[in-house]
Amino acid sequence: MAALVWLLIPLGAAVGAGLWGSWANRTRKARGDGPELDGYARFRAAMEKSPRA
């Protein structure tokens, strides 16, 4: 009987890992590429400006 109790520990850990894995891999609201592309456009504009001497 004691061996079965010791087997519950890894079984509980496996169930917990499965639940955590499914929670961590859930689909989230897609926000698109808009903010990243806007930031890249600002970066390119800043790099294209000629340096002031």
C-alpha positions as CSV (number, residue, x, y, z in Angstrom):
1,M,0.0,0.0,0.0
2,A,2.9,2.4,0.8
3,A,4.2,1.8,-2.7
4,L,1.0,3.0,-4.2
5,V,1.2,6.2,-2.2
6,W,4.7,6.8,-3.6
7,L,3.4,6.3,-7.1
8,L,0.8,9.0,-6.6
9,I,3.5,11.6,-6.3
10,P,4.8,11.3,-9.8
11,L,1.3,10.8,-11.1
12,G,0.2,14.0,-9.5
13,A,3.2,15.8,-10.9
14,A,2.4,14.5,-14.4
15,V,-1.2,15.6,-14.2
16,G,0.0,19.0,-12.9
17,A,2.6,19.3,-15.7
18,G,-0.1,18.5,-18.3
19,L,-2.5,21.1,-16.9
20,W,0.3,23.7,-16.8
21,G,1.4,22.8,-20.3
22,S,-2.1,23.2,-21.7
23,W,-2.6,26.5,-19.9
24,A,0.8,27.8,-21.1
25,N,0.0,26.8,-24.7
26,R,-3.4,28.4,-24.8
27,T,-4.3,30.6,-27.7
28,R,-4.2,34.3,-26.8
29,K,-5.8,37.2,-28.5
30,A,-3.8,38.1,-31.6
31,R,-2.8,41.7,-31.7
32,G,-1.4,41.7,-35.2
33,D,1.8,43.3,-36.5
34,G,0.6,46.9,-36.4
35,P,2.7,48.1,-33.4
36,E,5.8,46.3,-34.5
37,L,5.6,47.7,-38.0
38,D,5.0,51.2,-36.8
39,G,8.1,51.0,-34.6
40,Y,10.1,49.7,-37.5
41,A,8.9,52.6,-39.7
42,R,10.0,55.1,-37.0
43,F,13.4,53.4,-36.7
44,R,13.9,53.5,-40.5
45,A,12.9,57.2,-40.6
46,A,15.4,58.0,-37.8
47,M,18.2,56.1,-39.5
48,E,17.6,57.8,-42.9
49,K,18.0,61.3,-41.4
50,S,21.4,62.8,-42.1
51,P,23.5,63.3,-39.1
52,R,24.0,67.0,-38.1
53,A,27.6,68.1,-38.2
